[in-house]
Amino acid sequence: MLPDAFLRKLMFFAAAILCSTVLVCSEARPSDAVSKQHVKIGVVQLEDPFFYLDCFGPTMEYLRKKHPEIRFSTEEINLNISPEDLNKKPFDFLISPSGFFAAHMLPTGLRQIVTRKPEFSKNPSRSVGSLFVTTKNFPGNDVGSLLGRKAVSYESSALAGWLSGLHEITSHGFNTEKFFSEILFTNYSSPGPLSYLLSHKADVAIIPTCEFEQLAKNRRINPDNFKLIGLKPTDFACKTSTELFPDVVFSSFPKAEPEIVRTLTISLLTMPKELTKSDWSIASDFLGVQKLFENLKLGPYSDKEVSLLALAKRFQKELFLVFLLICGLLFHIIRVNQLVFKRTEELRTAISQRDAMSEIAKKRLKRLTQLEKRGMVSQISSVLAHELKQPISSVANYAKGLSKYLSKTNNSDEILHEAVREIDRGIRRAGDIVEKVRSYSKSSKDQLSVISLKDCAQKAIDSIKAFAPSQLKISSNLNSNPQIEADPLEIELLIFNLLKNAAEAAESLGENGSIICTVENSETQAIVSVKDNGPRISSEQLEKMKSALQESVKPDGLGLGLSIILAIAEKYRARIDFEQLELQGLQIFITFPKQQK
């Protein structure tokens, strides 16, 4: 519920307004129309009821009683009215906040008559401001500590309270639109701002200066429950967190008659203080409050929507100069763009040629790298073949000697005989490989023959079983037996490397890893394929394999296995195809042309 004192004032104000309305709106008697002079007073509309109760209402009642020979009429105007619209009003006097007066003083010719000086103020130029109040447990002490908090105040247009508080926040370099997380206005209803603090509905209350002291004096609050933020040192009777500004100004328009101005000035300066709990005095400094209105974009500084026609009329000279400047810029832009387009086309052609040459150079460099690697492998192979021939011959001789010794001594140990035979077979195969490498280095022609692709695949499978992990599943589908013309050792080596790469790819799957080798036959082609279920490889790695870049897809590989496969396939005009399986794994196809009869 509203306080009793406030209700009494509200009833008094309602009665005063009703009486004023009757006086203004009722038709004057003929004798009054002749004898009374009409004075129109404009009033800037505010939400603060105490302005009407303690200032406007008592002042108008006093003037009407003091000067019955004058017929006073009043009209409310909006706070954001423009100077042009204000000049059109038929006002003789204006009652307004000091900031509104300072902002309109020059464009409308307003002149101060008197300024309201509250009872607790000594200087009418320093009469009202704001106080930031929090609860006693609030962690901060300065204005910056209020950032992001929830604020509460009476209403948004009051200079004493909200506006002076916002001005103080901007003076600390903060953006008032983003300073508080939430803003509440009580519109002078209960509960008040300080009650919001105690109920934890807000973090900071922004109230007019001296209200805190008045509430404490009347024992409406306990000061120990609150904390005052950002106090400024001043000789003012009350504590303040902001600058102090003039209060309401009673001013005159140039059209007002000098005698009426003199009469009202004397009457207001001698008005009894008891009627309004304040004095009408004269303020000498309005710069601070003018800056406040400018910073907060209030009154004539507010952002207003204007029509294009009004803008064109107001800034026609500037717009004409801008038009000439734009024409010059357009001419310059068109001229420069023509040159830019020409140079850009030349540059684009040069870049395309450079990119094409760069791509050719990259391909040549990759080919040279491939040839260089093959050359190095060939040289290393020649050296190894040359150096291994003698040790292999020695091992072969020892194996033959051991075999003859076993026969001579009539040793019947079959395991020992089998071991000697396997050693002899391995030595012969190693010897064949060495001779093959030596034949490469001698540039001798290969001894090609018609061979069974099935037999080569079976030999490669038998060899890979000794190399691959024991848990890896190795299977084959060798139902077809196509014939091709090739060196059997090279074909076996090709299939072995395919199986070796597949085994390494599926090794990470453990017991779930598997590879399968398949030989297929058609009228003109013989196909051998190896499929694994290893992890999927990236598109980039697959492209490297397809492009024969000789780069290993394994982090610790040299890329030689793929190099051997590509070299042998190219030698026999075989085609290599890579197929990425849908879920996981890779399948490689080697397609050979069949031997024609």
FENHUDA-V327058 format. One line per field, one symbol per residue. ss: DSSP state (~ for helix, > for strand, _ for the rest). phi: phi as a letter, one per 20 degrees, with the letter a starting at -180 (. if undefined). psi: psi as a letter, one per 40 degrees, with the letter a starting at -180 (. if undefined). Layout:
ss = ???
phi = ???
psi = ???
This chain:
ss = ___~~~~~~~~~~~~~~~~~~~~~~____~~~~~~_>>>>>>>>____~~~~~~~~~~~~~~~~~~___>>>>>>>>_____~~~~~~____>>>>_~~~~~~~~~~~__>>>>>>>>_________>_>>>>>>_______~~~~___>>>>_____~~~~~~~~~~~~~____~~~~__>>>>_______~~~~~~_____>>>>>__~~~~~~~_____~~~>>>>_______________>___>>>>_____~~~~~~~~~~~~___~~~__>>>>_____~~~~~~~~~___~~~______~~~~~~~_~~~~~~~~~~~~~~~~~~~~~~~~~~~~~~~~~~~~~~~~~~~~~~~~~~~~~~~~~~~~~~~~~~~~~~~~~~~~~~~~~~~~~~~~~~~~~_____~~~~~~~~~~~~~~~~~~~~~~~~~~~~_______>>>>~~~~~~~~~~~~~~~_____>>>>>_____>>>>_~~~~~~~~~~~~~~~~~~~~~~~~~_>>>>>>>>___>>>>>>>>______~~~~~~~~_____________~~~~~~~~~~~~___>>>>>>_____>>>>>>>>____
phi = .fffffffffffffffffffffffeffffgfffeeeeecdcecffceffffffdcfgfffffffffcffdeeccbecffefegffffffeeecbdbfffffffdfffdmfcfebcfdgfeddcffcdcacceccffeffecdfffefneedcbfbedeffpffffffffffeneeffdfefbcdcelmdefegfffffemebebddcffmfffffffelecdgfeccedmfdfbeffcfbdcfdcfefddccegfffgfffffffffffdfgfffcladeccedcdfffffffffeldmfeffcfcefffffffdffffffffffffffffffffffffffffffffffffffffffffffffffffffffffffffffffffffffegfgfffffffffffffffffelfdfffffffffffffffffffffffffffffeleffeebfceffffffffffffffefffffedcbcdfecfdceaeffffffffffffffffffeffemfefbcbdcdcccfdcccdccccdfgfdfffffffffeleldfeefdednfgfffgffffffdleddcdcfffebnbcdddddfffef
psi = iiiddddddddddddddddddddddihiiddddddihhhhhihhhiehdddddecdddddddddddgeehhhiihiiidfiidddddeifidihhiiddddddedddeeihhcihhhideidheegdiaihhhiidehdieiddeeheihiiadieehdgbdddddddddeeeihddedidihiheffiiiiddddddefeidhhhiiiedddddddefdihdeeihhhfihhieidiiieiiiiiaihhiiideihddddddddddddehhdddefiihahiehedddddddddefibeeihihiidddddddfddddddddddddddddddddddddddddddddddddddddddddddddddddddddddddddddddddddddeddddddddddddddddddddefhehddddddddddddddddddddddddddddefiiigiihihdddddddddddddediidehhhiigfdigihihihddddddddddddddddddedeebdeiiihhhhihadeihhhihhifiiiiiddddddddefefhiehdeieeddddddddddddffihhhhhhiddiiihhhhhihihh.
